[in-house]
Every structure is written in C-alpha cells, then in structure tokens.
Amino acid sequence: MSERENNRTSTSQSWVGFIIRFIVSAIVIAIAAFLTPGFSIDGVWSVLIAAAVISILDWLINRVAKLDASPFGRGITGFIVAAVVIYATQFFVATMQVSILGAILGAIVIGLIDMVIPGKTL
C-alpha cells in the first residue's frame, strides 16, 4: 500500500473513531442526566449539543492547562475539572439544567459509565 493510500485510510479511520466517541459521549451524557438528580437535559439535539460543548471545553482545557477532564482517570483534579465542565455546559445549552451537586454527581456517574463503556467520553 502506498503512503498516500495509507494516509487516506488513517484519516478516514480517525474520523470514524471521532464520530463513534462523539456518539458514545452523547449516550453517556443522556444516561448521566437520567440517573442524576439535579442534572437534566431535554431532547436529543440538546444532548448532541451538550456532547459537542463538553468535547470542546475538554479540548480547550487540555490545550491550555494540560489537564484531562476524566472523572476517575486523573484523580481528584480530573474529577473537579469534569464537574466544572458539566456545570459550565448548561450556560451553552438552553435546555440543560445542572446544580452544583448535580455536576458533582454527574461526574461520578460519567466516571462509572466510563469504566463500563469503552471510549473517551469526557
């Protein structure tokens, strides 16, 4: 296989991986909102927008502060960052409401789901 074909295959695989991780993230956010008191989100589009906002905020935090917003993967710092990201997302998604306790519990639920469902969700 030529290098050009290899690069094209690698690019298409990375897009497929990104789409799968995005869908898994949306599912995990929907489950966390359903299971967590103080954390609600209405509608499929809102869940998808929330997944996009959380992904963007995570990327920005990772680029600027070199922190990963993974509730259990990075210890207490990752847990706090995950809770802050969840809480901040409500300001970008109109139909999402999260209390401070809901963000903390949501980070716990997302961390637990993260251990069961493969893929980076937050």
N, C-alpha and C positions, 0 to 999 in steps of 0.2 A: 504494500500500500504506500502510495506516495505521501510526502509530508503534507501536501495541500489537502488530500483526502483525509488524512489523519487529523488535521486541524479542524476541518469541517465536521467530522464525526465528534470530535471533542467538544466543539461549540454546541452542536445540537444536543449532546448528552448533558451539558451543563444547563441548557435551557429547560430540558425535561426535568432535571433534578430540581431546578429552581421552582418550576411550576408544581411539582409534587410536594416540595417543602412548604410552599405557599398554601396549598390546599390542606395539608396536614395542620398547618398553623391555624387556619380558619376553623377547622373542625375542633381543634383543641380549645380555641377561644370560645366557641359556641358551647362546648361541654363545660368549661370552667364557669361561664356565665350562668348556665343552667343549674349547676351544683352549688354555686357560691352565693350566700346571702350578701346583699349589698353590692352585687355585680350583675347588671342586667344590660342586655343589648337586644334590640328588636329588628328582625328582618335579616335575610340572607345578605343583601347588599351591604348592610351595616357591618355584619361580621366580616365580609371581604374587605371593606374599607378599614376596619379596625386591624385586620391582619396586615394590611399594607402599611398603615401608620406605625404599628408596633415594629414591623420589619425595618422601616426607615429610621425610626428612633433608635433601635438597636444598632443599626449600621452607623448612625451618626455618633452614638456614644462610644462604639467600638473604635471608630476612626479618631475621635478627639481624645478620649480618656483611656483608650486601650483596655476598656472593661467589657466583659461579655455579660449580657443580661440573661443569664441562665440561672433559674432559681436554686438549683442544687449543685450544678456543675462548678460553680465558682465560690462556694461558701456563702458567708453572710453578706459579702459585698455584692455578689451576683443576685442574691435573694432581694436585697434592698433595691438594687437597680431595676430588677424585674417588677417589683411592686410600684416603684415610681413611674416606670414606663406604662404600666397598666393604668395607673391613676391619671397620668398626663394624656393618655389616648382619648379619654372622654371629652377633652376640650376640642378634639378634631372630628369626632364622630357624634352627630347630633342625637342619635337615639341610644347612646351608651351612657349609662349612669354607674359610677363606681364610688363607693365611700372609701375612706382610708382603710377601714377594716376589710372591706370587700377587696381592695387591691392586695392587701397582705394575704388574705385567704385565697384570692385568685392566683397569686404567685405560688402558694403551696399546692393548689390543685393542678396548676400547669406543670409544676415540677414533678408531681406524682404521675401525671399523664405522660410527661416526657420520658419517664423511666419505662413506661409500657409501650408507647408508640414510638417507633424509630424515626429519627429525623430531627433536625433543629427546629424548635417551634418558637422560641422566644429569644 
